[in-house]
Amino acid sequence: MAGRVSSKERESSSPRNADNLSHQITSTSTSESNNDVVQEKLAIEERLAAKMFSYEIICFLFAITFTAMAALHSSPPKLSKPPIAKPFFDQNSVILDFYKGHLDAMIERLTQADFSFIMYYAPWDAESQALRHEFENVARFYHPQIFFAAINCWHPDSECRVQYNKIHGYPVLMLYPSRDSGINYRGIRTAPYMIRFLDAFMNPIIRITHKEQLMELLVAYDAVVVGYFNFTRLDKTPGYREFYKAAIRSLERDPNRELVFAIVTSALCSKLHYGVHKFPSASLLMWNESLSYPEGNEWTSENILNWISNSIHQPSLWLQPPGIKALTLAPYLREGPVLFLFTPRNPLHMENYIYNLIREIGLQYYNCADSMLVKDIIARLEAKRRTAVIRHFSRNQECADLKKNKIYTKQIKESVASISIQKWINNSCCANVAMNKCLLCKTKVMNPLEKEICTVISKKFDVCKETDVFMTSAMIRQHEKQIYNYNKNYVSIKLQESTLKRLHAGIEYKSLLKEDNDSRSANMVRRNFLKGDCRRWLAGNDYHPSLFPRDSPRQFNFSLKESVCKTNKTLALIAIDSLHYFHFADHLGIDISKRKNKTTVVIMDAALESQYIMHHEFSEYALVDFINNYTQGLLQRTLRSDNSKRYRTQKLLDEINSNNADLRSKICVPELTTKTFLDAILDPSKDVVIMYHSPYCGFCSAISYVYLTVAYYLSNMNHLTFVRVDGDNNDLPWEYSMNRFPSILFFPAKRKDDSTVFPFSIPITIPNLLNFVLANLDGDSHVEALINICQMGTGEAPNKCIARTRRLCLDIIEQLLQNYRKLRRHLSFLDKKIARNKCKIILFKLEHIKDIHLILGSTVDLSKDQKKAQLIKRKFFKYYSTIRSLKIDEKIEKQSYKSQNVVHAPTVKRERIRSEL
């Protein structure tokens, strides 16, 4: 059994056929291959592990790198240390310079002053450096009345830089009143204008005591804002602080105080004379109307200013552009034509006599409704203009006398005592002492001298009654002279020496300050005010002399209103300071420095792109005539002409021969202006190529090389000229103006109407521009131009250039022969002399072109054969001179033929043939 089982097992285990054998072999090979696969997997895993390790190292290195970069970026950048702060102003200056930017220290000083004028500067800024001298002059003028300081607000890490880190530009000028926010000065940064601004700030409001004074303000200023208050005292007068704040804040928009603020402090006066029964209230008085502050609006300074800016309109105004890119002029030019007066302005003199004439004419110009108020203002302005010279020199004399102490000494000798009725304390009369004298009159608590004085005044003027002393009675105006100042109106009542001696008798006084030693006495206050006023006046004389318009040569009747009111050509009247804004006039083609008194008038019409300049000397008659002529359309458009660049020479550096040798040459291209344009363009003896350019056109500079290169190639042609014109700074006739730059035009000789523009769709290159010029030249000029190009050795090969020129000569010869045959066929229709002259011209042209063709056939390179080139040049010179004489003869023959009244049975056919020939 066992042997059998084993034999079976052997049989079962042994293969029975070939398939089993192959299967066994396959299984063996499979096991071997599996071992190989395992080994390969292990090798791959090892390699992957190695790569992963290397990837981990790379990622680790990247992580370290990015971490370091992030740390570097997150940390503050390393900056070089700023330069050490240095004083910007001199140590002896009255200006306190916080050059290290200590803002807290400056604010502490501000709180100790009533007024502070501060300059925020950057030491490297050019405008700050330019303003330094002007700011110093202003500080010397007002020290110690105003505290002046400057702070370096640029220095890094300074208190000012940290607090004000968004200042867009330096310098910044701020005026700080005590216990109030600052006001930014936005006017002209010169000492006279800043002095005017500071004076307006310290005297923001004028008190009105009678209606005549209000009329004087309307004449002196563009508009008046009047506030009506029931004034008792500052802290108990509703609305006064907001009105005062509006007067102060208006200086940000109106730094030169063209709009004046005034107040009526008496409720009774407001009711009787102005019809105002509600307090506080305000009115805006303008040249032709008066507007009341809306009752529904809240009484705040902001609302008051918005109401004024939305309501005000004036016939003329001073315009002061900010000095940066702005739209200051745009609103006026969009609305219609504008008359600009360029004249010097003296900000230290409140009255500008030339501008007053513009105001006077502007009021007449707009007074179509025949307003009596406007006529009254015009009459007052005219009266002031007639007496301007006398008043001006009288003021000079008064200030000179005051400077020498003459006026003050005279006043002291005339009177022993001076009593002023001041208008700042209600129900008071003798207000030169700090008590209510009228109350003392009632209570009888005063010494006999004071009682007698008060009694005399009360009997004469009734000032101790239950009335408001802000009202000056008519009796005071009749008996005593009134002296009106900026905001101090008082009446001086002088007692005779005898009366005073009687009053002094038997009275003993305690020791008091003498009047000339008491700075608060009436005379000293008045004297100091007059001295300050005269100081500004004399400083104005030093700044710029006053100008007076020339008197009209004769009396004339105004037709200004009639002509304007019937048309729709309304002018806006604007005055500009020619001392600071002369560049505006320069852009209009006006050289202010060459104008008398630096004054001129120009009308601009933006819609028609036209301007009209008044060429006569400024006067009333000339101005009215100028406006009338414009209204009636009689003025000729004035064309600007820029004479600053008459000729420009540019060096042209180009490779012009086959050996790439550098040839340095100067080609002079004339720069035309408005005055020389037409003479150069319309020259019948020359073909003209002109390039329109602009200093603001960047591409014009890029193609200048191309233009000058072509001009250099054709520079030997006497009858072809290249010119340029600044189309932006020179006004040209409409038919010759271009609306894009650069533009190139060709004006052929004797056919100026057939001018051709270089196509804008084609790039401006040397070959394109050369082909454009050649295509517009006549046959013989075309040949000469090609010869010049061949002589320069540019473009195609020399032999090809000559061959091309000879082919052109043959074409011209063929055309001339056709013209000659045509002329021979129609000889019977022409005058014999004319026909003979025409034949002579054609034959001479044939001979000339044939000679040129033969000379070109005897050379292969004109750039090397200079003898042949010079020979051709001489022939062309002789040719043009002969042709010119023959054309003149032909013209003479035609004129003589027309002058003869010989008619050879003219027919339509003969006339047509003659015109063709």
Secondary structure, 3 states (H helix, E strand, C coil): CHHHHHHHHHHHHCCCCHHHHHHHHHHHHHHHHHHHHHHHHHHHHHHHHHHHHHHHHHHHHHHHHHHHHHHHHHCCCCCCCCCCCCCCCCCCCCCEEECCCCHHHHHHHHCCCCEEEEEEECCCCHHHHHHHHHHHHHHHHHCCCCEEEEEECCCCCCHHHHHCCCCCCCCEEEEEECCCCCEECCCCCCHHHHHHHHHHHHCCEEECCCHHHHHHHHHHCCEEEEEECCCCCHHHCCCHHHHHHHHHHHHHHCCCCCEEEEEECCHHHHHHHCCCCCCCEEEEECCCCEEECCCCCCCCHHHHHHHHHHHCCCCEEECCCCCCCCCCCHHHHHHCCEEEEEECCCCCCCCCHHHHHHHHHHHHHHCCCCCHHHHHHHHHHHHHHHCHHHHHHHHHHHHHHHHCCHHHHHHHHHCCCEEEECCCCCCCCCCCCCCCHHHHHHHCCCCHHHHHHHHHHHHHHCCCCCCCCCCCCHHHHHHCCEEECCCCEEEEEECCHHHHHHHHCCCCCCCCCCCCCCCCCHHHHHHHHHHHHHHHHHHHHHHCCCCCCECCCCCCCCCHHHHHHCCCCCCEEEEEECCCCHHHHHHCCCCHHHCHHHCEEEEEECCCCEEEECCCCCEHHHHHHHHHHHHCCCCCCCCCCCCCCCEEEEEEEEECCCCCCEEEEEEEEEEECHHHHHHHHCCCCCEEEEEEECCCCHHHHHHHHHHHHHHHHCCCCCCEEEEEEECCCCCCCHHHCCCCCCEEEEECCCCHHHCEECCCCCCCCHHHHHHHHHHHCCHHHHHHHHHHHHHHCCCCCHHHHHHHHHHHHHHHHHHHHHHHHHHHHCHHHCCHHHHHHHHHHHHHHHHHHHHHHHHHHCCCCCCCCHHHHHHHHHHHHHHHHHHHHHHHHHHHHHHHHHHCCCCCCCCHHHHHHHHHC
